[in-house]
Amino acid sequence: MWHGIRNNNRLARLNQLISLPGRRTIIVRNKDDPFSSPELKQKIKNKNMRFIELPGVHDDYVTNPKPYIDLLLKEV
């Protein structure tokens, strides 16, 4: 999402970044996040992308970072 924010939330630009050769992308959405829609999963498509939904709200990565760190360690 950082790339999306940096690029004015343009899905086309995000899809372009995800599609770069050799890039693996994990999109993490918090289930109760009012700033992102579950429809995001259908709007971004790429074979090297995973979409993961975690329980929680928008700022949980700050207040409860363990699930995000565990996810990164598992995927790397």
N, C-alpha and C positions, 0 to 999 in steps of 0.2 A: 504494500500500500504506500510505502514511502515514495516509490517511483511514481505512483499515481498522484500523490499529493504534490510532488515536485513538478509534475507535468500537467498540472491543472485537472487532475482526475480524468484524463482522456483515455478511455479504454483502448482505443486504437494504438496509442503510444505504449501503453502497458503491454498489450499483446505483442507489439514489435520488440520491446525489451525482452520479454519472455522467450521469444522465438530465436534469439541470437544463438548461433552454434555453441554447443558445449555448456549451455546454461541450464541449470535445474532450478526450479522456482517452487516455493511453498507459499501458498496464500493462506493466511490464518485469519479466520473470522470468529469473533466472539458471538455466541448465540444471541445474547441480549444487547448487542451493540446497535444503537439507533442510527449510527452514522454509516453503516454498511448493510446492504441488503443480501438476503440469502440468494437472490437472483444473480449475484456476482458469479456464482459457480457456473451458470449457463452462459454468461457473457464472455468469459475468458476460457479459451480452449487451446491446449497445447499438450503434446505427448510428454513433454518434460516438466509438466506442472502438476502439483498436487494441491488440492483444496481441502483444508482441514478446518473443522468447526469445533471450537472449544467452548465449554460452559463459561459464562461470565459476561461482563459488560466491557465497555470501550477501554477503560484504563487499567484493566486487570493485568496487562503485561508489566505495569509499573508496581501495582500493589501486591501482585501475586505472580512473580516472574518464573517460579519453578516449572510449571507446565510448558512454558515456551522454551526454556533452557533445555529441559528434557527432550522436547521435540527436536530441537536443533542437534543435540548430541546424538539422537537416534538416527537422524537423517544424514549426518555428515560422515 
